[in-house]
Amino acid sequence: MAPRLTAGLQRQQHSSGLSYSLPNELLAQIFICWADIDEDGAWMASCVSQRWRRVVLSCSEVWCRIWVNLKPPAEEEDESWCVEEEFDHYRGKRRPMNLWLERSGAAELFLIFQVGAIAPVGWAINDMLNILAPHTSRFREVTLQVDFCLLANALLELLWEHAPALTHIDIICPKRIITDDKRTMDSLWTALDKAKGVRSLTCRGSLPPKINETLQPSMLRILVLEDVTAPIAHFRDGLEACQFLEQLFIRRVTLDTFNIRFTPLPPPKIVTLPALSLLHLENCSAEKIMNLLDTPNVRTLRAQNLVPYGTLSNRLDLDGIRGVNATMERFGGNLAAFIQRNSLELVTLYLNCSSIPDASLLQLLTSNSILRHLYLIDSFVGEPFMLGLAQNMQDTDKPICPVLESITLESCPLLSGKMVIDLIRSRNSGPSPIMSLTIGRCAMVNTAHIQILRTIDPERLRVNVVPEIDS
């Protein structure tokens, strides 16, 4: 027992020595990362040792993330809540915001407001605004974590008029179902009209409303919509206000085509987003969304978890392999129709857990002559697709992906090592070789295949291997 105890103590001393021997610059970067994910990170680091305290206090970026808690306290707090030397129960204390702002120096500020379902009293909001007022020119990003959207509306009306440097707003509400008589975030466009510099907006659990006719279209460049179920008309209203969008991310958004009485709603008008270059669809009503959008200049299309394994497994149990093929064909048809209707020339196509039959995928790629980057992850692509992609480009009038530069094949259970080797040998024997291959977690591709791939075109081809996930 004694030798094991001695070895344990030696390991503990060694690990402690490593943390204390880090250069101050590296230690400061660790503290910045800590503070990004933990509201008490900066405070706790300042209580560990004199050296850590000196590093934390000398690095203003550690203190630039300001957490404003407007939730009612869970219990009566002692007057000593702001005493810095308190060493027991570090977490859950309200920190003195004035001191936090002072330690942030001239660094850009990132504010996180936490508001409960019960509205805070007026004097609490006024006190908070008075403290923040001298520092509004340093606001860069603001996050609203609210349990009730009306409170977010009130804060939007109060805060953004004097924040000229604000670039991003993140609104986080509980996942909700928005019905016809339940509009949310009505003050959003007015607030963004005041904060002229905002270019990025994230709405989680809510949707942007229809824009007031007296306002100009929003200058937003990036919009993220997450975790909401709503009528398709409400979804369209928010997008219509964003005529200058360049990137659109839609995650876990379910669109309902029925009203509250379960009668079909009339189809909404198509929304045109002429500047959109990146479209990301993840675990959402992809078919309805693609039918709604006119995006002629999209160059990067990312589809993730649109045909999940769970759905395919259920179809396999109910209808056999025909049901699986029908599900993949339907998604492939919708995706091909979207690309064809918008005359898209994609540069990057990313399919993750969004399988398409080989023939449909080849047909889709044939129409994209400038595709340079292809990502196939958790995909059931097989030999027909690989043979089609590997065809000699000089022997066909319409080659598939003639300028393809990189391809990622990850967790593709139907791929064999021979298929991949034949693909690379064929593509790299011509004038437009594949320059980067990322591969891994494919059951029939082993280390021997990887070694062969690395010898095919070592001067031009870079082979990256995705590590296996430990079980």
N, C-alpha and C positions, 0 to 999 in steps of 0.2 A: 504493500500500500504506500509506503514511504517513497519509493522511487517514482511511482505514478504521480504522487502529489508534488514531488520536486520538479518533475518534467512539466506539469501543468503550470506551476509558478514561473518556471523559466519561459514558457511560451507566452504567458501573460506579460512578463517583464519585457520580452522581446517586442510584442505587438505595441505595448505602451511606448517603448523607445522609438519605434518606427513613426508613430503619430507625432511625437514630440520633436523628431529630427527633420520633419518636413520643412522646406523653405517657407518663409512667410508668404511669398506670393502664391504658392500652391495652396497653402492653408486658407488664404483669403478666398481663392476660387471655390474651395470646398464649402466654405461658409456661405458664399453667394448661392450655391446650388441648394444647400440646406435651407436657407431662408426662402427660396422659391417654392418649396413644397411644405414648409412647416412654419406656421405663423409665430411660433415660439422659438424658432431656430436661432435667430440672432441673439435673443436674450439668454437662452440657455448656454450658447457658446461663450458668452461673456462671463459666465459664472464658473467655468471649468478650471481655469488657471490664470495667473497673471499674464502669461505670454499670450494665451488665446484672447484674453480681454484686450490687450494692446493691439493685436491684429484686427479684431472685430471693430474696435473703435476707430482705427485708422483707415478702414475701408468703408466709404460711404455707400457703395452699392449694396452692402449687406442690409442696410436699413431703408432701402428705397421702396420695399414692398410694404405698404401701409394697410393694416387690417383694421377696418372700422366696424366694430360690433355694435349694432343697434338692437340686438335682441335683449329682452328683459333678463336680468340676472336670475339664475336658478335659485339662489339663496342670498341672504343678507351678507354683504361683504364688509370686511374689516377696514378701518381707515388706513391700515398699513399696506393696502394693495399695491401702492406705487413704490414701495421700498425696494430698492434694487438689490440689497444685500440679503434678501430673504432666500434661504437655501432649501427650504422644504416646500414641496408642492409647487414646482415651477409652472406647471401648465394650468390653463384655465383662468389666469389672472388678467384683468384689464390693465393694459400697459399705458403709461402716460404718453399721449400722442405728441405733445409738444417736444418732449425729449427725443422721441423717435424721429420727428421731422428735423430737429436740430442735428442729429447724428447723420442724417442723410445728406447733409451738405448741399451741394448744387446738383446732385445726381437726378436723373429723370425718375419720376415717381409712378408707381403702379399701385392703384388703390383697389382694395377688395372690400365692398360693403356687404355685411351680413345682416339681413333684416328678417325677423320672424313674422308669424301670421298676425301678431298683434302690433298695430302701428305704434312706433315710438312717440313719446310725448313731444310737443312742439319745442320745448326748451332744449331737449337733448339734440334735436336736429340743428337748431340754431347755434348751440355751443360748438357742435362739430363743424358747421359751416364757417364759423368765425375763426376756428383754429386753422382750417384748410385754406382760407381766403388768401393769405399772403403767398401761398405756394402753388396756386392754380396754373401758373405759367410753366410749371415743371411736370404737370400731368401728362403722361403718355398713354397709359392704358387704364381703364376702369372696369371692374367686374362687379356686377350686382347679383348677389345670391339672396333671392327673396322667396318667401313662401306664398306670396300673394302678389299678382301682377299689378294691382292698383298701387301698391307701395312703390314698385319700380317706376310706375308712371309719375308719381309725385317727385321722386328723386330725379328723374330725367328733367322735369320742369325746373328744378331748383339748381342743378349742378353745372350744366354744360355751357352756359352762356359765357362764362369767363375762363374757359379752358382752351385757349387758342392752339396749343401744341398737342392736343389730344388726337391720337391716331387710331385707337382701337377700343371698342366697347364690347363687353361680354355679359350677356344677360342670362342668368341661370334661374329657372323656375322649376318646381316639381313637374314631372311629366304629366301632361294634362290632355284632355279631350276638349277641343274648341268647337263649340256648336254655333249655329247661326246667330243666337242671341247673346253670345259671350265673346265679345271682341276684347283684345288685349293690347297693351303697349301703344295706346292711342297717341301718346306724346312723342313717340320715337322720331318721326320725321321732322317735327318742329325742333326737337333737341338737336338732331343732326344738321339741320339747316343753320343753327347757331354755331355749332362746332364744325367749322368749315374744313378742318384738317382731318377729320375722321375718314379713314379709307377702309376699315375692316370692322365687321360686325358679326358677332356670334349670338344666336338666339337658341337657347336650350330649354325646351318645354314651352315655348311660345313662338308665335309667328309675327313678322312685321305686318302692320295693318295697311289698309288702302291709303295712299297718300292724299293729303288734302289738295284740292284743285288749285289752291292759291300758291302752292309751293312748287318749286322746280324739281325735276327728278333728282334723286339722291346721287351724290358723287362717289358712292361706295365702289371700291374695286374688288373687295373680297367679302363674300357672305357665306356664313356657315349656319345651317338649320339642322337641329337635332331634337330627337325625343318628343314628337308631338303627333297627335292624330287630329285631323281637321278636314272639313269639306274642301274639295279641290278649288273652289272659288276663292276661299280665304288664302290658300297657298299662292294662287295666281296673283291676287291683289298685292301681296308683298313683293313678288318678283317684278311686277310691272313698274314699280317705283324705282327699280335699280337698272336703268338703261345703260349704265357705264360699267357694269360688272365685268371683271376679267377672270375671276375664279369663283366657282360655286360648288360648295360641299353640302351634300344632303345625306344625312345619316339617321336611320331609324325614324323616318317620317312616313306615316300611313295616311293616304288620301282617300276620303270617303266620297263616293259619287251619289250618295243618298242623303236626303235631309232627315230631320229628326222624326218625320212621319214615315220614313222608309219608302218614299217615292223618289224615282230617279230625278236627279238634277239635270238641267240642260247642260250640254257640253260647253265648257268655258272656251273663250277665244285663246288662240295661240299667243304666247308671249315671245317677242323677239328680243334677243340679247346680242346685238351685233358685235360687241367687243369681247365676248366670252371666249377665252382660250383654253380653260381647264374646267372640266366637268367631272365631279366625283359623286358617284351614286353608291350608297352602302346600306344594305338591309332595309330597303324602302320600296314604295310602290313604283318600281322603275318603269313599268309599262305606261302607267298614267302620266308620269313625269315626262318621259320621252315624247309622248304624244302631245304634250302641252308646250314643248320648247321648240323655238326656232333659233338655232345657234350655228350660223354658217361658218364661223371662224374658229371653232373648237379645234385645237391641235393635240390636246392631251385628254384622253377619255379613260377614267378609272372606274371599273365596276367591281364591287367587293360584296361578297356574301349575298348575291342576288339569286343564285341557285344553290342554297346551302345543302350540305350533306344530309341534314335531317329531312328536308323536303324530298330529296331523291330516294332516301331510305323508305319514307312513307309510301311514295309512289311505287317503289319496288315491291313492298309488301302487299299493296292493294292491286296493282295492275301488272306486276312483273316488269321485265326489261322494256317492254313497249311503253309502259307508263313513264319510265325514266327517260327514254328517248324523246317522248312527246313533250315532256317538261323542258328538256334542253333545247329541243327544236323551237319551241314557242319563244323562249328567251332569245335564241339566236336570230329568229325571224324579226322580233321586235327591235333588236339591236341593229340588224342589217337595214331594216326599214328606216330607222332613225338616221343612220349614217347616209343612206341614199337620199332621203328626203331633204337633208340639210347639205347635201353635196360635200360632205366632210373629207378633208385631206388630213388624216391623222399623222402625227409624228410619233406619238407614244400611245400605245394601247396596253392597259393593265387590267388583266382578268384574274381576280382572286376569288376562289370558291364561286365562280360564275361560269360554269361549264357550258360549252357549245359543241354540238356534233362536229366532227372533223370536216365534213363537206361544207357545212355552213360557215365554219371559221375560215376555211380556204377561200370560199366565195367572198367573204367579207374583206379578207386581206388583199384579194386580187384588185379590188377597187381603190386601194390605198397605195399609190405609187411612191409616196414620200415617207412611208413608215420607217423609222430608224430604230425604235426601241419597242420590244415586245416582251411582256411579262405574263407568264402563265403559271399560276400558283394554285395548288389544290384543284387541279384540272384533270379531266379525263381525256386529254388528247392522246391519240394513239398512232399506229403505223400509217393510216391513210394521210393524216395531216403531215407527219414528218416526211413522207415520200413526196407529197406535193410541195412542201417548202424546200426540199432538197433538190428539186429538179434543176437540170442544167439550164441556166438562164439564156444561153445562146441557142437552145433548141426549141424555144417557144416564142410565139409572137407577143404574148402578154405575160411576162414573168411575174411571179409572186414576190412582193417586197424586194424590188431590185436594189434598194439602197439600205437594206437592213444592216445595222451596225452592232446591235447587242440583243441578246435573248436570255431570258431568265426562265428556267424550268425547275420548279420547286414543288415537291410533294405531288408528283404526277405518277400515279401507280401503274399506268398502262405503258409507260415508256421503258424501253430496254436500252442498255448501253450501246448495242449495235446501231439502233436507230439514231442515237445522238451522234455517234462517230460517223455514220454515213452522211448525216446532215452537214456536219462541219467539213468533211472531206469534199463534198460536192460544192458547198457555198464558197469555200476558201480556195478552190481551184480556179475561180474566175476573177474578174477585175474588181468586184465589190465584195470583199470578204467580210465575215463576221469578226469584229474586233474584240468583243467581250462576250463570254459565256459564263453565266452563273447557274450552277446546278447543285442539287442536293435533296436528300430525303426522298429519292425515287427508289423504290424497292428493288428494281432490276438494274440499277446502275451502281457499280462498286468501284473500289479504288483502282482496280486494274484498268477499267474503262477510263477513269480520270487520267491515269498515266499515259494511256494512248492518246487521249485528246490533247494533252500538253505537248506531244511530239509532232502533231500534224502541221501546225503553222506557228512555231514558237516565236518568230520575229513579229508577227502581227496579232496573234490571238492571245488574249489574257483569260485564263480559266480560273474562276472563283468557285470555291466549294462551300455550300451552306452547311454548317455543322449540324449533326444530329441532335435532337432534343432528348435530354436524359429522361428516362422513364422513372 
